[in-house]
Every structure is written in structure tokens, then in C-alpha cells.
Amino acid sequence: MKRFSLKPMFTFLLMGLCIIIAGGCSSAVVEKTELTGSIKVVVDFKDVYDYNYGNYLEEAFPDLEIEVIEFDPERKGMSDEQRRAFIEKEQPDLILSWNYYGYKSLASSGLLEELSVRMLDSDMKEEEFHPGVMELLKMTNDGQLYGMAPTFTTSVLSYNADLFDKYTIDPPHDGMTLPEVLELASRFTKSGSQGDGIVGYHLPYSSKPSDHLKSLSASEGIQSYSLGRGQVTVNTPAWKRVYETVVELYENGTFLLQDVKGEVRDGTTYFGPEAAAEADLFKKGKAAMTLSQYGQYDEAEFKTGAVTPPVSSADRSKTSHMYVTNLMSIRKGSSNADTAWELIKFMHSDYMSKVKSKLGGIGFSSRRGDNQDDLVAKLYELQPVVLRIEEWGGGFNYGNDNVFKDHFKELEDRELIAVLQKEKSLDEAIETIQTEGQALMDAARAAK
């Protein structure tokens, strides 16, 4: 039985779907290239490597021996220092970072080779790539390029056109901020949609207060805590406005407080087909709008439309719904650096861009293509909203990091639900989140 894991949701979307559709990769006809010898590659997840790189590289370089090792095969969690020590011990030639912030940490360590000269020598022009991807890759301590990413992912705002017609509400358009999307969603409640069991905006598996708090804050580029500085900062006017917005949207029926039960195993929640179907109100025709993958609801049983994802209120050219993963870097001083660059160059070639576009999947080629529809062309024009790396990493052990995040999320949910149930005021809830959240942070740092 297929089950869906929810820890974290973003990991589920990228890894789970990659593995599910991995069989499609091997059907691609890849141009073979003469390259011999051997090369050592270090990766975060072997399954993700197999889907995103393995089948292509094995076909393209049949005479090259590729040794693949994992950073953390037992999934115990590694600190930035442990990852750097691993690289120095194993001496890989090619480093594939699934996590963007992991790449940024390595880029500041002095262990990666700067790639701009290799790009120039290979006649690779930056303007041929998504400008947002290149911006992310250069957000290093010195502004230099220490890695490349063959693909990027981004969401779209999907909507149920039949519901908008039924309630005579104008559909969403490109370039809306999340507050504007939520204001549009609230019009369904005002039009009596609750009587029909319809909500204006819903995200599968992400219907709790903490999920909406994260979505709203990320869209504006703010964070409720800094792992690097060890501080929780929710007792501010800006955060109070975010909390007020979320509470109001639950109270007026724009959000539905859904509690889909999954099976918890080893701290991870798994959702079977029935639970997954229950969670997806949009697919059931019960939600007017949702964030989704491009083309995810093309086969829905109702008329759908899609526009660009919510953008930042401060800069409508930027969105928090653009991600770069699976980054490729060369270890500085590698004796096989030239071979490693050939693999990077191949994965970023115009040929691979066309192959990926034909296969589809959940990502877009970072190299601009010619076969883009209007929406995809607009997605290529968006720039990323990026939280500072110290807000996320700061040398935290990933295990303690995740324990803190899980407990902080539970704290937010508990307090906001208490507000919704009229058990305490919002000011009281915010003070509790600040105080108990800081205690959780201190405990996690002490266990580091």
C-alpha cells in the first residue's frame, strides 16, 4: 500500500514523488560521452541521486566508474562540522547537496571549488539560466559560485474555476501576495460557501495554525526564530499581525481546522490513500484555491486554472515558493576535478534540459527552454525570497534542530487553538509561545 510521509512536507513532495516516478528516467535516450577512470560522489540520499542523476550519468558515461557514498546512511543527523569532517576524510570529487542551506554552509567552509572560470571556459553563459537560480547559488559569503543546480522547483496557485463561477467571484491572477490571496478566499465565506462545505483556501496536510503561520511569514521573508542566534522572536508587532490574520481567517471560515489522522512510526507520520484523499479538499472540489505543483490538477473532475504563486508584498518580483535542491559542487583540490566538471556540465547541457522537459516531473530545468507556455514563462521570471542562512542552520545538529522545530510547531498549534476556542487571549498566547519557545530553544542548544 502506498503511504505518504509528512516530515517534513517539502521533503515528502520532492523525495517521495521522485521515487514514485523514478522508473520514467531510465526510458530516456542519453547521448554517450567518452570519459574513463573513476570518480567518487557523496550524496545526501541515494534514492534521490538515482532518480536525478544516476540513470543519466551511467548512460552518458558508460566507461566511467562512479562510486556513490551517502553522508548519513543511517539518517541519524549530521551537524555542519560533521559534514565538513566527512568530506575531508572521504575526499569525494563531486558533492551533491540535496539541501540548499547545506550547500551554503559548505560554500563558506573553503572546501568547494569556485566554478565561474570553468563556466567561462565551457562557454556557459549565466543569462542562459534562470536568474533566480543563479542568485541563490551566489548567495555565499563572498558572492562567488561554488555549485550549480540542474533544476529548481516552484509552486503554482491552482484554483477551481467552477467554484469561482458558481459564487460569481473573480478568479486569482498572477502576481498576488498571500494576504491578497487570503482576502480573495474570504469572499467565499461571505458568499455563503460554508453552507456548501466549501473553503476558500486549503493546503493538504497543512491546515493547522502553525502551517499557515509559516506560510504567511515565509511569504514576507520573516522568521519566528533564529537557530544560529538561539533566539525566539514572536513578541513583536509584525508577528502579532501575522497571528491576528491567521486567527481571523479561521474564525471567518476561510481556513478549515482539519485533523486528518495518520500512522506515526519512529516520529514520522504516514498517510495511506484514504487519509491522503481526505486531506486534499481541493481535489475533492471542496476548496477554491490551493498551492500545488505545475499541472498537478490537470486531470481534475472540474475546470481548473493556475497562476503564479503568491509573491512578496515588499517586492512582487519575488516569491518564497521557489526552491533549489540537488546542487552539484566540486571538492577543492580534487584530482578528478575535470571529470567532476564534465558531469556537472552534462547535467546542465541543453540536451539534458530538453530531456527533462519531455519527462516532466516536479521540477523545471534551471536552463531556460524554448517550449514554455505562458505560465511557465512567468515562473522563470520570478526571483526567490531567501531567509538568511543563520535563521536555519548555525551549526545545529540536525537531530536537535528537528526536535526543536517539532516542539515549537506543537506549541504554536496548542496556543492558537486555545485562542480559537476562546480559552485565552491572543496576547496571552503570544507571550506563552515566546516564553516556552525560548525555553525549548535553550534546551535544544544545550543538547547540541
Number of C-alpha atoms within 10 A of each C-alpha: 5 9 16 20 20 18 14 12 15 11 14 14 15 17 16 18 15 22 14 11 13 17 11 13 20 14 10 15 11 17 13 14 15 9 15 12 10 15 19 18 22 23 23 20 19 16 16 20 21 19 20 20 18 18 18 24 21 16 17 19 20 14 15 18 14 16 12 16 16 15 21 16 12 7 12 9 18 17 19 19 14 15 17 16 12 16 17 12 9 13 18 25 26 26 25 25 24 22 15 18 17 19 24 21 21 24 25 13 13 13 17 22 19 18 16 16 10 14 15 11 8 12 9 15 10 14 10 12 19 22 19 21 23 19 14 21 22 18 17 18 11 9 12 15 22 27 26 25 26 27 23 21 19 23 23 24 21 25 26 24 19 16 23 18 11 9 14 12 15 11 20 21 14 17 21 20 22 20 17 15 22 20 15 21 25 21 19 24 19 13 12 12 22 16 9 8 11 22 25 30 27 26 20 19 19 19 19 23 25 21 16 21 21 16 16 24 18 19 23 21 18 17 19 20 21 18 22 15 12 17 17 22 16 21 16 11 9 11 18 15 11 18 24 13 17 22 20 14 20 18 13 14 20 27 26 22 14 15 12 15 15 18 14 12 9 5 10 12 16 18 21 15 12 11 17 18 15 17 22 18 22 26 20 13 20 20 26 26 30 24 23 19 18 23 15 14 19 13 10 13 10 14 14 19 18 26 23 24 29 26 27 23 18 11 12 15 14 24 29 24 22 20 21 24 21 25 23 24 28 27 24 17 12 18 13 17 19 13 20 23 20 15 20 22 19 19 23 20 15 16 12 20 20 16 17 20 15 11 13 13 20 19 21 22 24 23 24 18 18 8 11 13 8 9 14 16 14 14 22 22 12 23 23 22 23 19 14 14 18 17 17 17 21 16 17 23 20 17 16 19 20 16 15 20 17 14 15 23 19 14 20 23 18 16 23 25 19 15 17 16 11 10 12 14 14 19 14 12 21 20 14 17 24 23 15 16 25 18 14 19 24 16 13 21 17 9 11 14
